[in-house]
Amino acid sequence: MARAIIADPARYVQNAMARDAGGARISPRHSAAVCFCSMGALLNVTPYHDGVHDAAMARLEAAGRAILAEAGITLHHTQRSVPRVNDLFGREACLRMYDIAIGDPSSSTRTTRL
């Protein structure tokens, strides 16, 4: 569901978790949010209370680290990879990050340039 949100270029954003129709930054969980970064989209569709969000975020973080490693970028273990992939490489890299996290075997061996 989160991947489907950012697959639509009109619903994807960089440098903010989410924005409303007027372009103002807004919480990704707010009902007025219309476009999202890769992390904001995940926050928008996953609940906090049952561990679904944490498990999905962990998979997305691992995929983000793999994409950054391909580009020669390593992060301290306390730094988030997802926002960096989002803001440095854009929507196509984020879609690939989601594919890796979801387990799409074609994406993990793809040689797409970031």
Beta strands, then each sheet from edge to edge (+ up, - down):
strand 1: 18-19
strand 2: 35-36
sheet 1: 1+ 2-
end
